[in-house]
Amino acid sequence: MFFVTFCGCIGALRENIHLLKTFSFSLTLVFLTQLAIAVLGFFYSDQTRDALGKFVNKAIVHYRDDLDLQNLMDYIQREFKCCGWNNHTDWSWNLYFNCTQGNPSSERCAVPYSCCTPVPGEVVINTMCGFGVQTQNYLEATKSIYPVGCADRAVLWIESHLLLVGALALGLSLPQIAGIVLSQILISQIQDEISSVL
């Protein structure tokens, strides 16, 4: 970033064609790379979803082992109002929440309290509200926890915010395009001055 900015700033101040061409080329390369990533992300959205799913699965498996992953999963589940990646039974992948008979954990068949729907007017958070929900049927479980998996919620969030994402992408690309165009105009003006002197 420093190199590109340096080339543009010094190239414009000193009217150096080589630095301006380097600046223009660098901005064009960055812009085309961003465009290619956006197009590939659009066409390979299923692979992106699978990669995100693997990351969330890892976060579920290591939920109690890594405080950063625990905080991240709690944040995602509270913000998106979801539980697990596909549904709440994904929490059985975790050693503590595993719902097998041989699991000695006191949290067996539970889900984290970030899956729980808040009770109106409740001041103290009930951290045990998700205990035993993996053994309940779907309708019973939805009375105390968010019924939808985070994968579906993430897709819904992206689809509902496509206009915002597009506006943000356009807002980021316009200054880059302006920098490319203005540097090319300055290069042509400098070349015109040089040719008129000669």
C-alpha positions as CSV (number, residue, x, y, z in Angstrom):
1,M,0.0,0.0,0.0
2,F,2.8,2.4,0.9
3,F,4.6,1.6,-2.4
4,V,1.5,2.3,-4.5
5,T,0.7,5.5,-2.6
6,F,4.3,6.6,-2.9
7,C,4.4,6.1,-6.6
8,G,1.2,8.0,-7.1
9,C,2.1,10.9,-4.8
10,I,5.7,11.4,-6.0
11,G,4.8,10.7,-9.6
12,A,2.2,13.4,-9.6
13,L,4.3,15.9,-7.7
14,R,7.4,15.4,-9.8
15,E,5.4,14.7,-13.0
16,N,7.3,11.4,-13.4
17,I,5.7,9.2,-16.0
18,H,7.4,6.0,-14.9
19,L,6.1,6.4,-11.3
20,L,2.6,7.3,-12.6
21,K,2.5,4.3,-14.9
22,T,3.6,2.1,-11.9
23,F,0.8,3.6,-9.8
24,S,-1.8,3.2,-12.6
25,F,-0.6,-0.4,-13.3
26,S,-0.7,-1.3,-9.6
27,L,-4.2,0.1,-9.1
28,T,-5.4,-1.7,-12.2
29,L,-3.9,-5.0,-10.9
30,V,-5.5,-4.6,-7.5
31,F,-8.9,-3.7,-9.0
32,L,-8.8,-6.7,-11.4
33,T,-7.8,-9.0,-8.6
34,Q,-10.7,-7.8,-6.4
35,L,-13.1,-8.2,-9.4
36,A,-11.8,-11.8,-10.1
37,I,-12.2,-12.7,-6.4
38,A,-15.8,-11.3,-6.4
39,V,-16.7,-13.2,-9.6
40,L,-15.1,-16.5,-8.3
41,G,-16.9,-16.0,-4.9
42,F,-20.2,-15.7,-6.7
43,F,-19.7,-18.8,-8.9
44,Y,-18.1,-20.9,-6.2
45,S,-20.5,-19.9,-3.4
46,D,-21.2,-23.5,-2.6
47,Q,-17.5,-24.2,-1.9
48,T,-17.4,-21.0,0.2
49,R,-20.3,-22.2,2.2
50,D,-18.6,-25.6,2.7
51,A,-15.4,-23.9,3.8
52,L,-17.3,-21.8,6.3
53,G,-19.2,-24.9,7.4
54,K,-15.9,-26.6,8.1
55,F,-14.7,-23.6,10.2
56,V,-17.9,-23.5,12.2
57,N,-17.7,-27.3,12.7
58,K,-14.2,-26.8,14.1
59,A,-15.5,-24.0,16.3
60,I,-18.2,-26.3,17.6
61,V,-15.8,-29.2,18.3
62,H,-13.3,-26.9,20.1
63,Y,-15.9,-24.7,21.8
64,R,-14.7,-25.2,25.4
65,D,-11.0,-25.6,24.4
66,D,-10.5,-22.3,22.7
67,L,-11.9,-19.1,24.3
68,D,-11.7,-17.2,21.0
69,L,-13.8,-19.8,19.1
70,Q,-16.2,-19.9,22.0
71,N,-16.7,-16.2,21.9
72,L,-17.1,-16.2,18.1
73,M,-19.7,-19.0,18.2
74,D,-21.6,-17.2,21.0
75,Y,-21.6,-14.0,19.0
76,I,-22.7,-15.6,15.8
77,Q,-25.5,-17.5,17.5
78,R,-26.8,-14.5,19.3
79,E,-26.6,-12.1,16.4
80,F,-28.1,-14.5,13.8
81,K,-30.5,-16.0,16.3
82,C,-29.4,-19.5,15.3
83,C,-28.1,-22.7,16.9
84,G,-25.3,-24.9,15.4
85,W,-24.5,-25.0,11.7
86,N,-27.3,-27.1,10.3
87,N,-29.4,-27.4,13.5
88,H,-29.0,-27.7,17.3
89,T,-28.0,-31.3,17.1
90,D,-24.6,-30.3,15.6
91,W,-23.5,-29.6,19.2
92,S,-23.2,-33.3,19.7
93,W,-19.9,-33.0,17.8
94,N,-18.5,-31.3,21.0
95,L,-17.0,-33.5,23.7
96,Y,-19.0,-31.8,26.4
97,F,-22.3,-31.6,24.6
98,N,-22.2,-35.0,23.0
99,C,-25.5,-36.9,23.5
100,T,-24.2,-40.4,24.0
101,Q,-24.9,-42.5,27.1
102,G,-21.2,-42.8,28.0
103,N,-20.6,-39.1,28.2
104,P,-20.1,-38.2,31.9
105,S,-20.3,-34.4,31.3
106,S,-23.0,-32.5,33.1
107,E,-23.7,-30.7,29.8
108,R,-24.5,-33.9,28.0
109,C,-27.3,-33.4,25.4
110,A,-27.2,-29.6,26.0
111,V,-26.4,-26.6,23.8
112,P,-24.7,-23.4,24.8
113,Y,-26.8,-20.7,26.3
114,S,-26.1,-18.5,23.3
115,C,-28.6,-20.7,21.4
116,C,-31.4,-19.8,23.9
117,T,-34.1,-17.4,23.1
118,P,-34.2,-14.5,25.5
119,V,-37.0,-14.4,28.0
120,P,-38.7,-10.9,28.0
121,G,-38.0,-9.0,31.2
122,E,-35.4,-11.5,32.4
123,V,-32.5,-9.6,34.0
124,V,-30.2,-12.6,34.8
125,I,-29.3,-14.8,31.8
126,N,-30.3,-18.5,32.4
127,T,-27.1,-20.3,31.3
128,M,-28.7,-23.7,31.8
129,C,-31.6,-23.0,29.4
130,G,-30.2,-25.3,26.7
131,F,-29.7,-28.4,28.9
132,G,-31.3,-31.5,27.5
133,V,-32.7,-29.9,24.3
134,Q,-30.9,-32.4,22.0
135,T,-33.1,-35.2,23.5
136,Q,-36.3,-33.2,22.8
137,N,-38.2,-33.3,19.6
138,Y,-37.9,-30.3,17.3
139,L,-41.1,-28.5,18.5
140,E,-40.2,-28.9,22.1
141,A,-36.7,-27.6,21.5
142,T,-37.8,-24.5,19.6
143,K,-39.7,-23.3,22.7
144,S,-36.4,-22.6,24.5
145,I,-33.7,-22.3,21.7
146,Y,-33.4,-20.8,18.2
147,P,-34.7,-23.4,15.8
148,V,-32.7,-22.6,12.7
149,G,-29.1,-23.5,12.0
150,C,-26.6,-20.7,11.3
151,A,-26.0,-21.8,7.7
152,D,-29.6,-20.9,6.8
153,R,-29.4,-17.7,8.7
154,A,-26.1,-16.7,7.1
155,V,-27.6,-17.2,3.6
156,L,-30.7,-15.2,4.5
157,W,-28.6,-12.4,5.9
158,I,-26.4,-12.2,2.7
159,E,-29.5,-12.3,0.5
160,S,-31.2,-9.6,2.5
161,H,-28.1,-7.4,2.4
162,L,-27.1,-7.8,-1.2
163,L,-27.9,-4.2,-1.9
164,L,-25.6,-3.1,0.9
165,V,-22.8,-5.4,-0.2
166,G,-23.2,-4.2,-3.8
167,A,-23.1,-0.5,-2.7
168,L,-20.1,-1.2,-0.6
169,A,-18.3,-2.9,-3.5
170,L,-19.2,0.0,-5.8
171,G,-18.1,2.5,-3.2
172,L,-14.7,0.8,-2.9
173,S,-14.2,0.4,-6.6
174,L,-15.1,4.0,-7.6
175,P,-12.0,5.6,-6.0
176,Q,-9.8,3.0,-7.5
177,I,-11.2,3.6,-11.0
178,A,-10.9,7.4,-10.5
179,G,-7.3,6.9,-9.5
180,I,-6.6,4.9,-12.6
181,V,-8.4,7.3,-14.9
182,L,-6.8,10.4,-13.4
183,S,-3.3,9.0,-13.5
184,Q,-3.8,8.1,-17.2
185,I,-5.0,11.7,-17.9
186,L,-2.0,13.1,-16.0
187,I,0.3,10.8,-18.0
188,S,-1.1,11.9,-21.3
189,Q,-0.9,15.6,-20.3
190,I,2.8,15.2,-19.3
191,Q,3.5,13.4,-22.6
192,D,1.8,16.2,-24.5
193,E,3.9,18.8,-22.7
194,I,7.1,16.8,-23.5
195,S,6.2,16.4,-27.2
196,S,5.3,20.2,-27.5
197,V,8.7,21.1,-26.0
198,L,10.6,18.8,-28.4
